[in-house]
Amino acid sequence: MTTSPAPARRGKIPARYANLVTALIISLMMTCIVSGISTLRSIGFAPNFFSVWPVAWAMSWGVAFPVFLVIGIRFGIFTPSE
C-alpha cells in the first residue's frame, strides 16, 4: 500500500504578520469602496469611470495604509504579537 503525501498546510498566517495583513486588507477594502463612491459622485457613471477609479483608488490607498499603520501603532491597536 502506498501512502499519499501530506496535504499542503493552509490556513493561518504567522501571528507576527497578523496585524500588518489585517491593516492591508482593511485599508484595501475601505479605500476601494470610498474612492469608488467618491469617483462616482464626482464624474458620474461616465465612460471613463473604470479608468479613473483605479487611479483614485491607488492614490487613496497610498495615503490610507501608512496612516492606518501609524494610528494603529500610536494608539495601541496593533500590539506586537509573540
Secondary structure, DSSP 8 states (H G I E B T S, - for coil): ----------S---HHHHHHHHHHHHHHHHHHHHHHHHHHHHH-S-TTHHHHHHHHHHHHHHHHHHHHHHHHHHTTSS----
